[in-house]
Amino acid sequence: MDPWIDPPVIPYLAIPEAPFMPPPILEVPRAEIPNYKPLVVPPNTLRPPAGIEGINTEDEPPQEEGSTTSKRQPTKPNIDLPPEAQIIEIPFTDIEVPMPTTTIMTTAATTAFISVAATLTATSLFKYLVMVMKPIMKTTWNKITKKKEPKPEEFLTLADLSGRVTLKEDSPDVRVIRIKSKAFIKRNDIRAAKAKAMEIASTQAVDEMVRELLPDEDYNNNFEEIEKYLSKNVQKYIDSSEVNDEKKIFGGKYYGLDTAHKVNRQKVLVALQKDLKLINNSASTLVPVITSRKDIDLSGSGFTFRDLEDAMMNQIQTDLNQRGLRAMDFRNAVTSMQTDEKVKKKFAKISKEQFMAIVSGSPADKALLATQVQNAEQFYTTGLSLLKQMAKVVVEVNIMSVSGNIKGDLALSLNVTAKNVSTGRGGAFANTVINVARRGGPNVITSAMIAGLVNDTYEEMQKEFIPQVIKEMSTISISGRRLIAFELVLKDFKSKEVRKLRTKLKQIQDDEFRYISFDNSVPTIVTIVVRHAGKVEDLGDKIMEILDSEGINAKEPIVAPDLTDLVFARIPDEE
């Protein structure tokens, strides 16, 4: 076979030789082995072998040349003595001692005696001066190093506590009441002081709810009993509480809280009714009155207006009574007036129309009154007074129309108004127009339709009207002259001044002011508890007038609606 002239060049990949890697050389670690020369210590019992004399290594003391066994006699030094020196021989010896003359010795002894006496006298005098001056120096040092009195802006009170309330009145049966209170810090136990202040605040919140439910006379005559009862059962009437702000106050001796409490109105009312038996009907009673603007004829449906009136009245009374109120039918109110002989003589006969005339506030000559009371303005005045004693609020349901068609559909239209008759401000505080309708048919039972309309109407009333009535019943006051507890805090007052103030407070007691107690357990701070009917600023002015009359200078107290204490800081006489 002939070889190829031009053989094809087949491409190939030239792979380089692997690099030569020398073998690793690992050196074996070496170390010098520690060694030491043994120390040969001969034993102390070493003895020469038998038959060999030992070598005496003890050196004999060198002998002085020419030494003899006889002792050398000391030679007397030749000392040139001054001519005034005298020589004294020591008995039984050959020793002579030179001494100064008698004059010099006397002078030296006298000088030594005087110096020692002077030293001892000076030491005693110094100790006496130290004893006398020590208290003076201590007082001066204390004045130099004494901490400065807190500035006015550093002296906090309850007025300096201000936080944000987050609790909501999410139900008509509760009230959110804000209270500021304090408690003494014992042994620097802030936790215990906070708990005590919270307890006091809860009691004050429930007490405020009580004041809104009771007439002033009932509260003023029984506040001690109420306070004692609430202190044991306060948590039963608190749904929830919160702390809005807290600080050390009154020179760090008290712990103050700004709190808010959600108080259950119904539970407090039940306690006053059943437990304390202090409830007055006028404090929680409302009188529902049902009227009609038109002469509505319901005879075709087998109903009368009286039936509609009773159905609506029962709904209102049942619901409000369950909520802790006392809803009294106006007919019962009229009956109670007529059965009481004294009241009957005073007011004669009162009909439904007359009652409504009183409620509406129209003058006697324009009201729908009987002939015997026409033009009798006195009747209107005294009648309204009687109504105020009976009830706090009057709820008037004015049925405007009850309409239907041949298809069996029925509709009810009414206006409902709540009026506060317990105070001079009076007037309507809740007013609602309600229209309800039900679709029937040719075979519908009309009485059932009307019963359904009444139910629908009251469901509409429960949305806004009834909650507003309950809230108003919790907030309006009959007279506002209740004896409320206040604390008078006296800072830096002298004991004599506090006694004078207490004596004056006891002397001015009356129906609107009572002295209760005082507490001086905290140094430099005295707390006097009083009961005052009226504004807190009036109480502050009264105390300042007493202090001025006694020549005691004090700063004006901070007054605010949320405060139940007034702080009087004494101004030093130097100022």
C-alpha positions as CSV (number, residue, x, y, z in Angstrom):
1,M,0.0,0.0,0.0
2,D,1.4,3.3,-0.9
3,P,1.8,5.8,1.8
4,W,-0.1,9.1,1.7
5,I,1.6,11.9,0.1
6,D,-0.2,14.5,2.2
7,P,-1.7,12.7,5.1
8,P,-4.4,14.7,6.9
9,V,-3.5,16.4,10.1
10,I,-5.7,15.3,12.8
11,P,-6.1,17.9,15.5
12,Y,-5.2,16.8,19.0
13,L,-5.1,18.3,22.4
14,A,-1.7,18.6,24.0
15,I,-1.9,18.0,27.7
16,P,1.0,19.3,29.6
17,E,3.0,17.2,31.9
18,A,2.0,17.3,35.5
19,P,4.2,19.5,37.5
20,F,6.7,17.9,39.8
21,M,5.8,18.2,43.4
22,P,8.6,17.5,45.8
23,P,7.7,15.3,48.7
24,P,7.0,17.1,51.9
25,I,9.7,17.2,54.5
26,L,8.4,17.1,58.0
27,E,10.9,17.8,60.7
28,V,10.5,15.9,63.9
29,P,10.2,18.4,66.8
30,R,13.1,18.4,69.1
31,A,13.3,19.6,72.7
32,E,16.0,19.9,75.3
33,I,15.3,17.6,78.2
34,P,15.6,19.4,81.4
35,N,18.4,18.3,83.8
36,Y,20.0,19.5,86.9
37,K,23.0,18.7,89.0
38,P,22.1,16.9,92.1
39,L,22.8,18.8,95.3
40,V,24.7,16.7,97.7
41,V,23.8,17.5,101.3
42,P,25.8,15.4,103.8
43,P,23.7,14.1,106.6
44,N,24.1,15.6,110.0
45,T,25.0,12.2,111.4
46,L,28.0,11.9,109.3
47,R,30.9,10.3,111.2
48,P,34.4,9.2,110.1
49,P,35.0,5.5,109.7
50,A,36.4,3.6,112.5
51,G,40.1,4.0,112.9
52,I,40.3,7.3,111.1
53,E,40.5,10.6,113.0
54,G,38.4,13.3,111.9
55,I,39.5,16.7,110.8
56,N,38.7,19.6,113.1
57,T,37.2,22.3,110.9
58,E,36.5,24.7,113.7
59,D,38.9,27.6,113.6
60,E,40.4,28.7,116.8
61,P,40.1,32.5,117.5
62,P,43.3,34.3,116.7
63,Q,45.4,35.2,119.5
64,E,46.6,38.8,119.9
65,E,50.3,39.2,120.1
66,G,51.5,39.9,123.5
67,S,48.2,39.1,125.1
68,T,48.3,38.2,128.7
69,T,45.8,36.7,131.0
70,S,45.6,40.0,133.0
71,K,42.9,42.6,132.1
72,R,43.9,46.0,130.9
73,Q,43.0,48.9,133.2
74,P,41.0,51.7,131.5
75,T,42.8,55.0,131.4
76,K,41.2,58.2,132.4
77,P,40.7,60.6,129.6
78,N,42.0,64.0,130.1
79,I,39.0,66.4,129.9
80,D,39.3,70.1,130.4
81,L,36.5,71.1,132.7
82,P,35.2,74.6,133.0
83,P,35.9,76.3,136.2
84,E,32.3,76.5,137.3
85,A,31.8,72.8,137.0
86,Q,31.6,70.7,140.1
87,I,32.8,67.0,140.5
88,I,30.5,64.4,142.1
89,E,31.9,61.0,143.0
90,I,29.6,58.1,142.6
91,P,29.6,56.1,145.9
92,F,31.4,52.8,146.1
93,T,33.0,53.4,142.7
94,D,36.0,55.3,141.4
95,I,33.9,57.2,138.9
96,E,33.7,61.0,139.0
97,V,30.9,62.8,137.2
98,P,31.1,66.5,136.4
99,M,27.9,68.5,137.1
100,P,26.7,72.0,136.4
101,T,26.5,74.5,139.2
102,T,23.5,74.7,141.5
103,T,22.3,77.8,139.8
104,I,22.2,76.2,136.4
105,M,20.4,73.1,137.7
106,T,17.8,75.2,139.5
107,T,17.1,77.2,136.3
108,A,16.8,74.0,134.2
109,A,14.4,72.3,136.6
110,T,12.2,75.4,136.9
111,T,12.1,75.7,133.1
112,A,11.1,72.1,132.7
113,F,8.3,72.4,135.3
114,I,6.9,75.5,133.7
115,S,6.9,74.0,130.2
116,V,5.2,70.8,131.3
117,A,2.6,72.7,133.3
118,A,1.9,75.0,130.3
119,T,1.6,72.0,128.0
120,L,-0.9,70.2,130.2
121,T,-2.9,73.4,130.6
122,A,-3.0,74.1,126.9
123,T,-4.1,70.5,126.2
124,S,-7.0,70.7,128.7
125,L,-8.1,74.1,127.3
126,F,-8.0,72.8,123.7
127,K,-10.2,69.8,124.6
128,Y,-12.7,72.1,126.3
129,L,-12.8,74.4,123.3
130,V,-13.3,71.5,121.0
131,M,-16.2,70.3,123.2
132,V,-17.8,73.8,123.1
133,M,-17.2,74.5,119.5
134,K,-18.2,71.1,118.1
135,P,-22.0,71.8,118.0
136,I,-21.4,75.2,116.5
137,M,-19.1,73.8,113.8
138,K,-21.5,71.0,113.1
139,T,-24.5,73.3,112.7
140,T,-22.4,75.6,110.4
141,W,-21.3,72.6,108.3
142,N,-24.9,71.3,108.0
143,K,-26.0,74.7,106.8
144,I,-23.3,74.8,104.2
145,T,-23.9,71.2,103.0
146,K,-27.7,71.2,103.5
147,K,-29.8,70.5,100.4
148,K,-31.8,73.4,99.2
149,E,-35.5,73.3,99.7
150,P,-37.4,72.1,96.5
151,K,-38.4,74.9,94.3
152,P,-42.1,75.6,93.8
153,E,-42.0,73.9,90.5
154,E,-40.4,70.8,92.0
155,F,-43.1,70.4,94.8
156,L,-45.7,68.3,93.0
157,T,-49.3,67.9,94.0
158,L,-52.2,66.0,92.5
159,A,-52.7,68.9,90.2
160,D,-49.5,68.0,88.5
161,L,-50.9,64.6,87.5
162,S,-52.5,64.6,84.2
163,G,-52.9,61.6,81.9
164,R,-55.1,60.5,79.0
165,V,-58.2,58.5,79.7
166,T,-58.7,55.5,77.4
167,L,-61.8,53.9,79.0
168,K,-65.0,54.3,77.1
169,E,-68.7,54.5,78.2
170,D,-69.6,51.6,75.9
171,S,-72.8,50.9,77.7
172,P,-75.6,53.0,79.2
173,D,-75.2,51.1,82.4
174,V,-71.7,52.4,83.1
175,R,-70.0,55.7,83.8
176,V,-66.3,56.5,83.4
177,I,-65.3,58.6,86.4
178,R,-61.9,60.2,86.7
179,I,-60.3,60.4,90.2
180,K,-57.0,61.7,91.5
181,S,-55.8,60.3,94.7
182,K,-52.6,59.7,96.8
183,A,-51.2,57.4,99.5
184,F,-48.3,57.7,102.0
185,I,-45.1,55.9,101.0
186,K,-44.2,53.7,104.0
187,R,-40.6,52.5,104.2
188,N,-40.1,53.6,100.6
189,D,-42.5,50.9,99.4
190,I,-43.9,52.5,96.3
191,R,-45.8,49.4,95.2
192,A,-47.8,49.3,98.4
193,A,-48.4,53.1,98.2
194,K,-49.6,52.7,94.6
195,A,-52.0,49.9,95.5
196,K,-53.4,51.9,98.4
197,A,-53.9,55.0,96.3
198,M,-55.7,52.9,93.7
199,E,-58.0,51.5,96.4
200,I,-58.8,55.1,97.6
201,A,-59.5,56.2,94.0
202,S,-61.9,53.3,93.4
203,T,-63.8,54.1,96.6
204,Q,-64.0,57.8,95.6
205,A,-65.3,56.8,92.1
206,V,-68.1,54.7,93.5
207,D,-68.9,57.4,96.0
208,E,-69.3,59.9,93.2
209,M,-71.7,57.5,91.5
210,V,-73.6,57.2,94.8
211,R,-73.8,61.0,95.0
212,E,-75.4,61.1,91.5
213,L,-78.1,58.6,92.5
214,L,-79.0,59.9,96.0
215,P,-80.7,63.2,96.9
216,D,-78.5,65.5,98.9
217,E,-80.4,65.1,102.1
218,D,-80.2,61.3,102.0
219,Y,-76.5,61.4,101.2
220,N,-75.6,64.0,103.8
221,N,-77.3,62.1,106.6
222,N,-75.7,58.8,105.7
223,F,-72.3,59.5,104.2
224,E,-70.5,57.8,107.1
225,E,-72.5,54.6,106.6
226,I,-72.0,54.7,102.9
227,E,-68.3,55.2,103.2
228,K,-68.0,52.3,105.6
229,Y,-69.9,50.0,103.3
230,L,-68.2,51.0,100.1
231,S,-64.7,50.5,101.6
232,K,-65.5,46.8,102.0
233,N,-67.3,46.1,98.7
234,V,-65.9,48.7,96.3
235,Q,-64.5,46.2,93.7
236,K,-68.0,44.8,93.2
237,Y,-69.1,48.0,91.4
238,I,-65.9,48.6,89.3
239,D,-65.9,47.0,85.9
240,S,-62.4,48.2,85.0
241,S,-59.8,50.8,86.1
242,E,-56.7,52.4,84.6
243,V,-53.8,54.6,85.8
244,N,-53.3,57.6,83.5
245,D,-50.4,59.2,85.3
246,E,-48.4,58.5,88.5
247,K,-45.6,60.4,90.4
248,K,-44.0,61.0,93.8
249,I,-45.6,64.1,95.3
250,F,-45.5,66.2,98.4
251,G,-41.7,66.1,98.8
252,G,-41.6,62.4,97.7
253,K,-43.5,61.3,100.8
254,Y,-46.7,60.5,98.9
255,Y,-47.4,58.6,95.7
256,G,-50.1,60.3,93.5
257,L,-52.2,58.7,90.8
258,D,-54.5,60.0,88.1
259,T,-57.0,57.3,87.5
260,A,-60.2,56.5,85.5
261,H,-62.8,53.9,86.6
262,K,-65.7,52.3,84.7
263,V,-68.4,52.2,87.4
264,N,-71.4,50.0,87.0
265,R,-74.4,52.2,87.7
266,Q,-76.9,49.4,88.0
267,K,-74.9,47.5,90.6
268,V,-74.5,50.7,92.7
269,L,-78.2,51.4,92.5
270,V,-79.0,47.9,93.6
271,A,-76.7,48.2,96.6
272,L,-78.4,51.4,97.6
273,Q,-81.8,49.8,97.3
274,K,-81.3,46.4,98.8
275,D,-78.1,46.6,101.0
276,L,-78.1,50.1,102.4
277,K,-81.8,50.8,101.9
278,L,-81.1,54.4,101.2
279,I,-82.5,54.8,97.8
280,N,-85.1,57.5,97.3
281,N,-87.6,57.1,94.5
282,S,-87.0,60.5,93.2
283,A,-83.4,59.8,92.6
284,S,-84.1,57.0,90.1
285,T,-87.7,57.2,89.2
286,L,-89.1,58.3,85.8
287,V,-92.7,58.5,84.8
288,P,-93.7,57.3,81.3
289,V,-96.7,59.0,79.9
290,I,-98.4,57.9,76.7
291,T,-100.7,60.3,74.8
292,S,-102.2,60.8,71.4
293,R,-102.5,63.9,69.3
294,K,-105.4,62.4,67.3
295,D,-108.5,60.5,68.2
296,I,-107.2,57.2,66.9
297,D,-110.0,54.7,66.3
298,L,-108.8,51.1,66.6
299,S,-112.2,49.5,67.1
300,G,-112.1,47.9,63.6
301,S,-109.1,45.9,64.5
302,G,-110.5,44.8,67.8
303,F,-108.1,47.1,69.7
304,T,-108.6,50.2,71.7
305,F,-106.1,52.9,72.3
306,R,-105.9,51.7,75.9
307,D,-104.5,48.4,74.6
308,L,-101.9,50.1,72.6
309,E,-101.0,52.3,75.6
310,D,-100.7,49.4,78.0
311,A,-98.5,47.5,75.5
312,M,-96.1,50.4,75.1
313,M,-96.1,51.2,78.8
314,N,-95.2,47.6,79.7
315,Q,-92.3,47.5,77.3
316,I,-90.8,50.7,78.8
317,Q,-91.4,49.8,82.4
318,T,-90.0,46.2,82.0
319,D,-86.8,47.3,80.3
320,L,-86.0,50.3,82.5
321,N,-86.7,48.4,85.7
322,Q,-84.3,45.7,84.6
323,R,-81.7,48.3,84.1
324,G,-81.9,49.5,87.7
325,L,-84.3,52.4,87.2
326,R,-87.8,52.8,88.6
327,A,-90.3,53.4,85.8
328,M,-93.7,54.3,87.3
329,D,-96.9,54.4,85.3
330,F,-98.3,57.9,85.3
331,R,-101.7,56.5,86.4
332,N,-100.0,55.1,89.5
333,A,-98.5,58.6,90.1
334,V,-101.9,60.2,89.8
335,T,-103.4,57.5,92.1
336,S,-100.7,58.1,94.7
337,M,-101.5,61.8,94.7
338,Q,-105.2,61.2,95.1
339,T,-104.9,58.6,97.9
340,D,-102.8,60.8,100.2
341,E,-105.3,62.9,102.1
342,K,-102.8,65.8,102.7
343,V,-101.9,65.8,99.0
344,K,-105.5,65.5,98.0
345,K,-106.5,68.5,100.0
346,K,-103.6,70.5,98.5
347,F,-104.0,69.5,94.9
348,A,-107.6,68.5,94.6
349,K,-108.2,66.0,91.8
350,I,-105.6,65.5,89.2
351,S,-106.5,63.9,85.9
352,K,-104.3,62.6,83.1
353,E,-104.7,65.8,81.2
354,Q,-103.8,67.9,84.3
355,F,-100.8,65.8,84.9
356,M,-99.7,66.3,81.3
357,A,-100.3,70.0,81.7
358,I,-97.8,70.0,84.6
359,V,-95.3,68.0,82.7
360,S,-95.5,70.1,79.6
361,G,-94.8,73.2,81.7
362,S,-97.7,75.3,80.4
363,P,-99.3,77.9,82.6
364,A,-102.5,77.0,84.4
365,D,-104.7,79.4,82.4
366,K,-103.5,77.7,79.1
367,A,-103.4,74.2,80.3
368,L,-106.0,71.5,79.9
369,L,-107.0,71.8,83.6
370,A,-110.3,71.2,85.3
371,T,-112.6,74.1,86.0
372,Q,-111.8,74.1,89.7
373,V,-108.1,74.7,89.0
374,Q,-108.4,77.2,86.1
375,N,-106.6,80.4,86.7
376,A,-104.8,78.9,89.7
377,E,-101.2,79.5,89.1
378,Q,-100.4,78.1,92.6
379,F,-101.7,74.7,91.5
380,Y,-99.2,74.6,88.7
381,T,-96.3,75.7,90.9
382,T,-97.1,73.3,93.7
383,G,-98.0,70.5,91.3
384,L,-94.7,70.7,89.5
385,S,-93.0,70.7,92.9
386,L,-94.8,67.5,93.8
387,L,-93.8,65.9,90.5
388,K,-90.1,66.8,91.2
389,Q,-90.4,64.9,94.4
390,M,-91.8,61.9,92.7
391,A,-89.6,61.7,89.6
392,K,-86.5,62.8,88.0
393,V,-87.4,62.4,84.4
394,V,-90.7,62.2,82.5
395,V,-90.8,60.2,79.3
396,E,-93.7,61.3,77.0
397,V,-94.7,59.0,74.2
398,N,-97.0,60.9,71.8
399,I,-98.6,58.5,69.3
400,M,-99.3,60.5,66.2
401,S,-101.0,57.9,64.0
402,V,-101.8,54.3,63.4
403,S,-102.7,53.7,59.8
404,G,-103.5,50.7,57.6
405,N,-104.8,49.7,54.1
406,I,-107.0,47.1,52.6
407,K,-104.1,44.8,52.0
408,G,-103.6,44.5,55.7
409,D,-100.4,46.6,56.0
410,L,-100.1,48.7,59.2
411,A,-97.9,51.6,60.1
412,L,-97.2,53.4,63.5
413,S,-95.8,56.9,63.9
414,L,-94.9,58.4,67.2
415,N,-92.7,61.1,68.9
416,V,-90.9,60.2,72.2
417,T,-89.4,62.9,74.5
418,A,-87.6,62.7,77.8
419,K,-87.7,65.8,80.1
420,N,-85.6,66.5,83.2
421,V,-88.0,67.9,85.8
422,S,-85.8,67.6,88.8
423,T,-83.8,70.7,88.3
424,G,-84.4,74.3,87.2
425,R,-82.8,73.8,83.9
426,G,-85.5,71.2,82.9
427,G,-86.2,70.9,79.2
428,A,-86.0,67.9,76.8
429,F,-82.7,66.2,76.6
430,A,-83.8,63.3,74.3
431,N,-86.3,63.5,71.5
432,T,-86.9,61.0,68.7
433,V,-89.5,60.5,65.9
434,I,-90.1,56.8,65.1
435,N,-91.9,55.4,62.1
436,V,-92.4,51.7,61.8
437,A,-94.5,49.6,59.4
438,R,-95.3,45.9,58.8
439,R,-96.6,44.3,55.6
440,G,-99.6,42.0,56.1
441,G,-102.0,40.2,53.9
442,P,-105.7,39.6,53.4
443,N,-105.7,37.0,56.2
444,V,-103.5,39.0,58.7
445,I,-104.6,39.2,62.3
446,T,-104.6,43.0,63.1
447,S,-104.0,42.6,66.8
448,A,-100.9,40.6,66.1
449,M,-99.7,43.2,63.6
450,I,-100.2,46.0,66.2
451,A,-98.3,43.9,68.8
452,G,-95.5,43.6,66.3
453,L,-95.5,47.3,65.6
454,V,-95.1,48.0,69.3
455,N,-92.1,45.6,69.5
456,D,-90.5,47.2,66.5
457,T,-91.0,50.7,68.0
458,Y,-89.3,49.8,71.2
459,E,-86.4,48.3,69.4
460,E,-85.9,51.6,67.7
461,M,-86.1,53.4,71.0
462,Q,-83.4,51.1,72.5
463,K,-80.8,52.2,69.9
464,E,-80.4,55.9,70.9
465,F,-83.3,57.1,73.0
466,I,-83.2,54.7,76.0
467,P,-79.3,54.9,76.4
468,Q,-79.6,58.7,76.4
469,V,-82.3,58.5,79.1
470,I,-80.2,56.2,81.3
471,K,-77.1,58.4,80.9
472,E,-79.1,61.5,81.9
473,M,-80.5,59.7,84.9
474,S,-76.9,59.1,86.0
475,T,-75.6,62.6,85.5
476,I,-78.3,65.1,86.5
477,S,-78.4,66.3,90.0
478,I,-81.3,67.3,92.1
479,S,-79.7,70.2,94.0
480,G,-75.9,69.7,94.0
481,R,-75.4,70.6,97.7
482,R,-74.1,67.3,98.9
483,L,-71.4,67.2,101.5
484,I,-68.3,66.1,99.5
485,A,-65.1,64.9,101.2
486,F,-62.1,67.2,100.7
487,E,-58.5,67.0,102.1
488,L,-56.7,70.2,103.4
489,V,-53.0,69.5,103.1
490,L,-50.8,71.8,105.2
491,K,-47.1,71.9,104.4
492,D,-44.5,73.3,106.8
493,F,-47.1,74.6,109.3
494,K,-46.2,74.8,113.0
495,S,-48.1,72.7,115.5
496,K,-49.6,75.7,117.1
497,E,-50.9,77.0,113.8
498,V,-52.5,73.7,112.9
499,R,-54.3,73.6,116.3
500,K,-55.6,77.1,115.7
501,L,-56.9,76.2,112.2
502,R,-58.6,73.0,113.5
503,T,-60.3,75.0,116.3
504,K,-61.6,77.5,113.7
505,L,-62.9,74.8,111.4
506,K,-64.8,73.2,114.3
507,Q,-66.3,76.5,115.2
508,I,-67.7,77.2,111.7
509,Q,-69.4,73.8,111.2
510,D,-72.9,74.0,109.7
511,D,-75.2,72.1,107.4
512,E,-72.8,72.7,104.5
513,F,-69.5,72.3,106.2
514,R,-68.3,69.5,108.6
515,Y,-64.9,68.9,110.3
516,I,-64.1,65.2,110.1
517,S,-60.5,64.3,111.1
518,F,-56.8,65.1,110.7
519,D,-53.6,63.2,110.2
520,N,-50.1,64.3,111.2
521,S,-48.2,61.1,110.8
522,V,-46.0,62.5,108.0
523,P,-43.3,65.0,109.0
524,T,-43.9,68.6,107.9
525,I,-47.3,67.6,106.4
526,V,-50.7,67.6,108.1
527,T,-53.9,66.5,106.4
528,I,-57.3,67.6,107.6
529,V,-60.4,65.9,106.2
530,V,-63.6,68.0,105.9
531,R,-66.9,67.7,104.2
532,H,-68.1,70.7,102.1
533,A,-71.2,71.3,100.1
534,G,-70.4,73.7,97.3
535,K,-67.6,74.5,94.9
536,V,-64.0,73.6,95.7
537,E,-62.8,77.2,95.0
538,D,-65.3,78.4,97.7
539,L,-63.6,76.0,100.2
540,G,-60.2,77.3,99.2
541,D,-61.3,80.9,99.8
542,K,-62.7,80.0,103.2
543,I,-59.5,78.4,104.4
544,M,-57.4,81.3,103.1
545,E,-59.6,83.8,105.0
546,I,-59.0,81.8,108.3
547,L,-55.2,81.8,107.7
548,D,-55.1,85.5,107.0
549,S,-57.1,86.3,110.1
550,E,-54.6,84.3,112.2
551,G,-51.6,86.1,110.5
552,I,-50.4,82.9,108.8
553,N,-48.9,83.4,105.3
554,A,-49.6,80.6,102.9
555,K,-49.7,80.2,99.2
556,E,-52.9,80.1,97.3
557,P,-54.0,76.4,96.7
558,I,-54.3,75.0,93.2
559,V,-57.9,74.5,92.3
560,A,-59.2,72.1,89.6
561,P,-62.4,70.2,88.9
562,D,-60.7,66.8,89.3
563,L,-59.1,67.6,92.7
564,T,-60.4,66.6,96.0
565,D,-57.5,68.1,98.0
566,L,-56.2,71.6,98.5
567,V,-52.5,72.1,99.3
568,F,-51.6,75.1,101.5
569,A,-47.8,75.6,101.6
570,R,-46.7,78.0,104.4
571,I,-44.5,80.9,103.5
572,P,-41.5,81.2,105.9
573,D,-41.6,84.3,108.1
574,E,-38.2,85.5,106.6
575,E,-39.8,86.0,103.3
